[in-house]
C-alpha cells in the first residue's frame, strides 16, 4: 500500500477536519431510530499479507477470515475479472451476514477512464451480481490524474449508473476539493443518484478528508502508517462516527489498510471494541493468534 505513504508520519497533522455543515441536514432527513449497520474489515484476505492473523494449518483463508470479520473491501476485483464460478465460491464460503465491497475493475476506471465503458461495465456487473445479497457496496476509485476537467465524463457515468447496484465514489485528484472546482455540482449528482462519497484518510493525502456525506452512509478507507498514532487516529474517527450515529446515519463501512497489512486486524479490532463498549454494538472482535493487544509499532 504505497498510496499516501510518507517517510515521517510523526510529522503529519492527523486531526480530522471539522464536519461538513451539510451533513447534519442530510442525516436528519434520513434519520433512523435504531442502530446503524456497521461493517468493519480489511482490504484483502491474502495470507501472505496478513501473516500472523491466520492460525497454523488454515486451509481456506476466506472461510476463516469470514469467521472473524463481517466484511471485506475487495480490492482483488480491481486487478482481475473473476469467473462466475469463483464469485459463487466466495458467496458459498461466507456466512449470511457477511458483505463484500468490491472495487470496479481498473480497465473501466483507469484504462478507459469511464469512456465507452458500457460493455466492460456490464460484464463486471454480471459477474459481481452473483454475490447476491452479500454484495454490500461497489466502489469506483478514479486515478490521481483524473481531475475536474473530466467532470462531464464522470457526470455522464454516474447519471447512467443502474440503481440496483449500490455505489460509492473515491476521487483522488486534489482539484476536486481545493476550491478550484464547484464541488456542489458533484454533490448534487451524488445525492440525486444515491451514490456514497468515500472519505479517504491517508498520511500523505490530507486533502482527501473532505468530510462531505452524500448519502446516510459513511464509507471510510483508512490508511494507517504502522505507527502508534494509528490508534489515536482511530479514536478520532470513532468520535466522528459516533456524532454521525447520533445524527441518524444508517450505515458505516470502515476498511483498514496498512503498509504492513498484518496490523490491519489489530486496528480493526480496536475500533470494533470501541463500538461495542460505547455504542452498545455486538460486533465480533477478530482474534489474533499471536497478539492479544495492540503492539507498539514504532
Secondary structure, DSSP 8 states (H G I E B T S, - for coil): --TT--S-GGGS--------HHHHHHHHHS--SS--EEEEEES---HHHHGGGS-TT---HHHHHHHH-SEEEETHHHH----HHHHHHHHHHS-TT-EEEEB--HIIIIISTTTT-HHHHHHHHHHHGGGGGGB--EEEE--TT--GGGHHHHHHHHHT--TTS-EEEE---GGGTSSSS-HHHHHHHHHHHT-EE-EEE-TT-GGG-----SSSEEEEEEE--SSTHHHHHHHHHHHHHHHHHHTT--EEEEEEE-SSGGGHHHHHHHHHHHHHHHH---------TT-SS-----
